[in-house]
């Protein structure tokens, strides 16, 4: 490298700014290719430290110093001395130059002298990318406890300015860092052992501050401390909880903070070291629910108690019921509703974690709970009645002796209540069953004549309990009597078939009855999505499909009218019928497709049936590829046809690295580019890398505007992330001005691929024209993001100016203003370099 420096000596010391800049850049490129020994490194660092006064080569110089420093065992003394003597003032340098110095500092062990240098170098840092590294430097200092303690005050004052961190990672695509990364390293520094006591006081202030973002960040920090800092004491956690308690008492609070408090409290309680604090939190939570349940504070503490249900040693249901039994009355309607809702929600939480809730109650508590609910069921207020009945529906199976009396009461009430209350009563019957079926059937008869709405709704509950009624419904379906089948009816049928309290053989016989009817070619079935859902459910629930599938032949299917094929499609999704494979291949491959197509033309479900069969058996086929001319018969954009069926086979084989299949697909993409959409949309990938590469090759060959537009508007960003390359970007940019393209979507792809952009691509961006302000702003960000690489390129500078000048006379003021601001920033960055 010394020889390289000698060769460039004249250019390095030239009076021409551009010559010096180019020489420095040339040295940087050579340095990337060669290794440097310790002795060379020492000399070169000394030389380039004095080149820091040359602004034209500053960025390259700092990068060279960083590269050379990695070859050294310790930081160069001249660098430290020049910073101490103010010969190098790092905060005044550009962002990239500053971060290069930060990286140099990170490369060496921390000493007292280096710590002092670091702390004076990072002051006032504002760029998130640099702040992240500055925090890493602080962390490195704090790891050395003696040094960290020495500079404890300076570090805390520096970090305090940034807490809580304000950073929107989506605001500017240039940053390419996550907020969570910065938050993590900031927490690691602030709540390190050295700063912990001071930072806890800061944390408590933020928790009770009036600023909701500070509150939220502080709560997240509490959770971070509990997971990562073992040095925090139970006393400090108790003090933190006291601040959280004050926060929970605030009347006005951000929704995110309300959601965070219970999760913060559960993190405290889940740590075995803080059991005393946990007991305090639980006591205050239950006291709050007893005294003020219908408040925001009550809502917060109840959500915390629900989270405790995950711990199977906690008896939350007993605590909630004790409060309910003690405090339930019907005077204050809001409080009454909230107490009922708390019981219902707690039961739901226990069921969620498969916990038995009723076993927590003794006989006296159980009896008192039922007595209290009886007063609610007699209440005139609609909401109290409904909530009480929902609660009873959850627990009634534990009160068998009282079930008949409650049912009799509901029979007497049901016709005197509002519709929503009637439906709630029927829901109760659906959940707990019916004792007196005869009286219920009398109600059904009455409703069928006088209340059709309630009669229809009753299907849901009756089908759970009355086998005869299911048979009647099935018979009606077979005889096509139900012209308007409703989703409630289908849900009820599914519920009956899934009810384990009914013999499996009885349920299977009922299902077989329906299946036999639907797959009887003599019956005239109407297409119905709800019936299809029921079929899919029955096929999954019971082994009813094997015999039907074995009997199906392609000739049999094609003889059916198209509508009758509708219900055969779910069968093909269940199991592969090997007898169908060869006949289907014959349809696709042979010349007599023209004759067979007479039977298939314009038959939507026949094509779909074949398509499903092929999708099911792709992996088992050993393909021979016919000529394209055979496959192109009767090509149609709007429905499945011979060529599209053929593509199903080709695409699957391409996933198995079948080169012949790839060549065929390339051929089809040229003759029928619209079919590219079917290839791109394929999600069931087995060899993603090969498929990505193949699609990339096909896209480059395309010369079809409509298909390019489709790719830009519909492309799956995750799927083709690895396809990003300058050629693809060039295609996107060239088609940008097409009115049919979603420009923001297009720019989003470009932003994601920014690291690949080169000067030529930026020049292409200058050709883009848009009158959408969001598009213009995004465009500005893209160009500015890539400007640093060519900061001293005058041609590129002029290109950027021309790009934005177009908008200075634009009719909309906001567009003119955005363009002018972009030009100003462009000029400032460029002339700083000069």
Secondary structure, 3 states (H helix, E strand, C coil): CHHHHHHCHHHHCCCCHHHHHHHHHHHHHHHHHCCCCHHHHHHHHHHHHHHHHCHHHHHHHHHHHHHHHCCCCCCCHHHHHHHHCCCCCHHHCCHHHHHHHHHHHHCCCCCHHHHHHHHHHCCCCCCHHHHHHHHHHHHHHHHCHHHHHHCHHHHHHHHHCCCCCCCCCCCCCCCCCCHHHHHHHHHHHHCCCCCHHHHHHHHHHHHCCCCHHHHHHHHHHHHHHHHHCCCCCHHHHHHHHHHHHHHHCCCCCCHHHHHHHHHHHHHHHCCHHHHHHHHHHHHHHHHHHHHCCCCHHHHHHHHHHHHHCCCCCCCHHHHHHHHHHHHCCCCCHHHHHHHHHHHHHHHHHHHHCCCCCHHHCCHHHHHHHHHHHHHHHCCCCHHHHHHHHHHHHHHHHHCHHHHHHHHHHHHHHHCCCCHHHHHHHHHHHHHHCCCCHHHHHHHHHHHHHHCHHHHHHHHHHHHHHCHHHHHHHHHHHHCCCCCCCCHHHHHHHHHHHCCCCCCHHHHHHHHHHHHHHHCCCCCCCCCCHHHHHHHHHHHHHCCCCHHHHHHCCHHHHHHCCHHHHHHHHHHHHHCCCCHHHHHHHHHHHCCCHHHHHHHHCCCHHHHHHHHHHHHHHHHHCCCCCCCHHHHCCCCCCCCCCHHHHHHHHHHHHHHCCCHHHHHHHHHHHHHCHHHHHHHHCCCCCCCHHHHHHHHHHHHHHCCCHHHHHHHHHHCCCCCCHHHCCHHHHHHHHHCCCCCCCCHHHHHHHHHHCHHHCCHHHHHHHCCCCCCCHHHHHHHHHHHHHCCHHHCCCHHHHHHHHHHHHCCCCCCCHHHHHHHHHHHHHHHHHHHHHC
